[in-house]
Amino acid sequence: MKKHNRLRIYKVIALAVALVLIYSLSAFSLSTSIDERAVVTMMGIDYKDDEVCVTAHLLVSVLGGENAFVQDTAEGRGATLFEALNRFSVLHGRKAEFSHCGLVVVGESMLERGIRNEMQALLSAGTLSPGTLLIASKGESAQEFVVAANDLGLEANEDIARFINRFERSLSMPHMTLVDFLRNEMGESGASFLPAVKLEYRDEALIPQGQMGPPMPGEGEDEEIPVPVADIASIDTAIVTKGGVKTGELNKDETMGLNFTKPQSNKGIVTIDGFTHNEKEYGAVFAQVKRKRVRVSSSFKDGKPHILYDIVMYVDVSTKHEFLHLTDFGQGEKSAIYRTIENAFSEKAVLQVTAAAKAAKDLETDFMGWQYRFARRNSRKKAIYTAEEENVFLNDIVIETRVRVRAR
C-alpha cells in the first residue's frame, strides 16, 4: 500500500475516534448536568462522637426554572473524612459536586485531632482545588459556622470567600489556601496557620421571597420575609498548627507581626493610637500601606542561627480630627512631624514582629518558616539540628527586625 494511502486511512481512523470521543463526552456531560447535581460551595469539618462530621452548604437547581436555585445545608458522618463525604453521594436525589467548593471551615475539635492527612487526601484526589480557602471557626463549631453563613443569602459562601480573597494582601488579615497550608505543613518547618474567623448574628432583614428561591404556593415573589443576617465579626487572628494539629492561637498583634514578615501582605491600614509630637497627644493616626518590601536573611553567628527581617513600608498618612491642623505648620515642622510618625510606625511594627517570634518560641511551633530559610540557604549548617532537636533550634534562634517606614 502506498504511503499516502496509509496516511489517508490513519486520518479517517483518527477522525472517527475523535467523533466517538466527542459524542461520548457530550453524552456524559448531558447525563451529569447541573440539573442533576447538588453543588457544594462551602464545607465545614468537625470531629464529633468519634466521627468526622462534614456539613455542606449546597446550591440545588430547581427543575423547570431558569437559573433557579435553592440553598440548603446537609450533613455527612463517617469514621474518616472520605467516608463522611461519601454520605453525600446522593443528596436531594442528585450527586454532590465538591469541585466548586471555595471555602473549607475547620472546627476546633477537628484541629485538635489533626487535619494534615485529610487535606492532603482531598487535594491528591482532586476533590478540592489548590486555591480553596481554609479558615478556622473561632468560638463555634464548623457546622454552626456553615449554618450561620447559610443565612447570609443565596451565595453566602461566595460572599465570605470573596471577602477573604479581597484581603489576600492585607497586613491585618491572615490568608491561607489549601496548597499553601500543605506546603508549609509538609516542608522543613512542619507547621502552618489558619485564619480564625467568627460570625455573629445581627437583626433580621426583610428579604424578597423571590431572592430566596421559587415562592411557595400562595406566596408572591415580592413578598418580604424576615431572615436573620450573619456578619463576619472578626478575622484578624490566627490558629497555629504543627503536623496539622492546633498548638495555639495568635492574638491580633502577633498575627499582624506574622503578616509583616510575609512579602505578599503589602496592603492595608496601620494605626498608631495616642500619637504624640512635642509632648502633645493628637489621638490616633491612620496610614494606608501602599507597598512593602521584605528581605529575610539567615546566618550563623557565634554558633547560633540568626534571622534578620529587613522591612521597608511606604505609607500615606490620613490626617483626621485633631490631627488635621498639623497641615497648617511650615514645611520644616511638617518634615519633623512625619519623621515622628515614621518612627512611631516602625517601633510598633518591630514590637509586633517580635511578639509573633516570641509566640513561635513559646508554642514550640515554627509557623514563621525559619527552618525553611536555613534548609534553603544554609543547608549544611542547618544539619547540626536534627528533626528531634527542633525545640533546641527554636530556643537558640535569634530574631532581629529592622523596619523603615516612609510616610507622605
N, C-alpha and C positions, 0 to 999 in steps of 0.2 A: 504494500500500500504506500502510495506516495506520501511524502512528509506533509504537504499542505492539506491533504485529505484527512490525515490523522489529527492535525490541529483543528480542523473544522469539526470533527466528531467530538474532540475534547471540549470545544467551546459549547457545542449543543448539550453535552452531558452536564457541564458546569452550569449552564443556564437553567436546565431542568432542575438540578439540585437547588439552585438559588430560589426558583419559584416555589419548590416544595417547602423550603425553609421559611420563606416569606408567608406562605399560606398557613404553615403550622404556627408561626409566631403570632400571626393575626388572629387565628382561632384561639390561641392561648390567651392573648390579650383580651379578646372579647369575653372569654369564659371567666376571666378574673378581673373584670372591670371594677370600677369604683363602686358601682351599684351592688356588688356582691361582697364588699369588704367593710369592716369596721376599722377605720384609720385611727391608730393610737398616736396621739400627738404629744402627750406628756405621760411620764411613768414615775410612780413613787415606789420605793423599795423599803420594806420594814422586815424585822425579824420578830415574829410573834408566836408564842406557844410552840417553840422548837420547829417552826416552819418559816420559810421565806414567803412573805406576803407582797404581792405586786398589785398596786392599784393603778389603773389606767384611765386617762381622760380620753374619751372617744368622740369622733365625729362619724356619724352614721347617716348615709344618704337616705332620703325619703323617696321611695319608688313612686314614679309618676310625677315627681316635682322637679322643676328645672332649677338646678343649683340649690336644691333644698336639703339642708342637713339639720339633724338634731344632735345635741351634745348629751353625753351620759358619762357615768363612771362605772367601772366594773372591777372586780377583784379576782385574783387567782392565787392559790396557795400550793405549796409543794415542799418536799424535803430539800430541793435545790432550786436555784433561780430558774433554770430551764424547765424544770417540772412545773413550776408556777406559771411560766409563760405558755407552756403547752395547754394549760387550762383555758387559755384564751383562743384556742384553735377554732372554736365556733362561738361567736357572740352575736346575738340577735339573728341567728341563722346564717351568719357570714363569717368569713375568715378574717382574723385580726391581722392587720398590716402594721408592723413596727418600724419599717424603714423610714417613715415620716416623723418619727419621734424626735423632737428637737430639744427636749429637756428631760433630764433624769434627776429626780429628787431622792436623796438618800436620807432615811431616818436615822436617829441616833442609835437605835437598837441594832440596826444593820452595820453602822460604822463601828460599834463595839465588837461585833462579830468579825468584821473584815469584808472588804469589797474588791480587793485587787484581782483575785482569780475570777470573780464573776464579771467584772468589767472587761478583763482580757478575753473571756469567752464570748461576751457579747460582740466585741469588736472583731474577733477572729472569725466568728460565724457569719458576720455581715448583718447581724440583727440590728445594730445601730451604726450610724455613720461616725467617722473620726471626729467630726466637728460638733457632735452632740454636746450640749452644755451640761455640766454636772454642778449641782448645788447640794448643800446640806440643809435640811429643815431644822430650824432653830426653835426650840421650845415646844415643838409639837411633832407628832409622827408624820412620816411622808404621806400616809393616807389622809390625814387631816389637812395637810397642805394641798393635796390634789383636789380634795372635795371643796376646799375654800376657793381654790383657783377656778374651779368649775363655775363658781358664781360670778366670775369676772365678765363672762359673756361667751358668745358662740366660739370665739377664737381666743379663749383665755390663755392657753399655753403660748400662743404666738405673741400675745401682748407681753407676757413675762419674759419669754426668750428674747424678743426684740428689745425690751427694756434692758436686759442684762447685756446683750450684744452691743447696744448703743454705748455702754460704758466699758467696752473691751479695753480701751486705752486709758481708762480713768485711774488717777492716783488714789482715789478714795474708795474704789470698789474692786475687790478681787475678781478674777475671771479665770475659769478653768474649763477646758474641753476634755472629752474622753481620751483623745490621743495624747494630749499634754500630761494628763494625770498619769497615764500608764508609762509615758516616757520618764517622768520623774520617779515613779514608784519602782520601776524596773532598772533604773540607772544606778550609778555608783552610790548615790545618797540613800536610795531606797525609801524616800519619803516624799510627801507632797502636801497639798492643802486643798480644801474646798470652800468656796464662798458660803457663808452661813446666812440664810435668808429666812425672814419671818414675815408672815402675812397677818393682817388683822382685819376684822370686820368693822365697817362703819355703817351709818344709817342706810336703810333700804332706799333703793332708787326705783322710780317708775319706768319700766321698760315696755315699749310697744310689743304686743303679743307677736306681731309679725317678725320681730327680731329674734324671737325665741324658738322659731320653727313654725310649722303649719298650725293654725289655731284649732282648738278642739271644737266639736260641734256646738253651735250656739255662740261662739266667740268670734269677734271680728279682729282683723289684723291690726287695727288702730287702737284696740282696747289696751289700756295700760295696766300692767300687773306689777305688784311690789316684789322686788328682788333684792336680797341682801348683797351688798357690794364689798369685796375684799380688796385691800390695798397692800402694797409692799411696805411694811413697817420699817424694816432695816435690812441693809445688805452691805454693811461696812466692817464686818468682822469675818474671821475665817476659822474653820476647823482644820487641825493639823493631823496628818495620818502618817503612819510608818508601817510598811508591809500591808497597807490598806486598812489598818486598824487605827481608830481615833486615839491620839495620845494627849490631846489638849485643845484649847481654844485660844485664839489671839484676840486681844481687845482692839479697840478702834485705832489707838496709836501704834500698836505693834503691827497691825495689818497695813496701816499707812507706811510704816517703815519698810515692810516687806515689799510693797509696791514701788517705793522709791528706788529699790535696787533692781527692779525689772525694767530693762530698756524699753519694752513695748508700752509701759504705762507712762505716757508722757503728756497727758492732758488732765484737766480738772481744776478744781478750786482749792487753794491753800489759804489758811486763815491764821492770823495772829490775834489772840484775844488780849485786850488790855495793852495795846501798843503805846509805848512811852517814848517821847522825844524831848530832850532838855527838861527832864523831870516833870513833864506834863503828860498825863494819860489822855489818849484820844479815842479809846474804845477799840472795837475790832477793826482790823484791816484785812480786806479780802484781795486776793490776786488770782488771776487766771493764768494757769501754766500754758504757755504756747508751744514749747518744745523742751526736751530734756535729753541730755547725753549722759550715758553711764559707761564708765570703764571699770572693769574689775580685774585686778592683778593678783596673782598668787605667788608666794615665795616662801622660803625658809630663812628665818633669822634667829640666830642663837639656838639652832636646833628645833625651833618650833614653827609650825605653819602660820603664815600671815596672809590675811585677805585685806586688800585695800579697795574700798569703794570710792571712786572719784566721780562725783556727780555735779553737773552744771545744769541749772534751770534758768530759763528765760520766762519772765512773768510780766503781765500787765496788771498794774495796781488799780484797784477800784477805789475811788475816794467818795465816801458817803457819810452822811450825818455830820458828826463833829469833825470829821477829817476833811470835809470839803474846803474849809477856809485856808488849808495849807497851800492851796494853789495861788493864794494872794501874796505869798512870800517871794522874795527875789530869787534869781537863778541860783545864787550861791547857797542860799538856805534850802532851796528845793533839792539840790545835789546832796547836801548833808542829810536831809530827811530820807532820801531814797537810799543812801548808804546805810542808815539806821534800819530801814525796812529790810534791805538785803541781808544784813547781819542777823536780824531777828528771825527771818525765814530760814536762813542757813542753820542757825543754832537749833531751831525747832526740828528741822529735818534730821540733823545729826542725832538728836535725842531719840527720835522715832526709829531710826535705823538701829541705834544702839539697843533700844527696847526690844526690837524684833530679834536681834542677835542674842540677847540675853534669854529670850523666850526659847529659842532653839536649843541653847545650852541647858536651860532648866528642864525642858521637856525631853532632852536627850534625843532630839529628832532634827535631822539636818534638812529641814524643809526649804532652806535657802540655797541648797545645792553646792555647798563648799567642797565636798569630796569630789564632785564632778569637776570642779575647777582644777583640783590638784591631779586628778586622773588624766585630765586633758593636757595640762601644761607642765606638770611636774611628776609624771608617772613614776619615774624611778625613785624619786624622793618619797612619794606617797606610799611606796611599797613598805616603808618602815611601820606602817599601820596596817594590821590585818583586819579582816571583817569583824573579828571578835574584839578588836580594840577601838571600835567606833567611839565609845564613850571617852576613851583616852584622847582621841583626835579632837572631839568636841570640847574637852576640858583644856587641851593645850592650845587650840587655835586662838590667834589674836586678831581681832577685827578692828580695822581703822576706817574711819569715814571722813571724807572731805567733801563738803557741799559748798558750791559757789552759786549764788543767786544773782541774776542780772535783772533788775527791775526797771520799768519805764512807765 
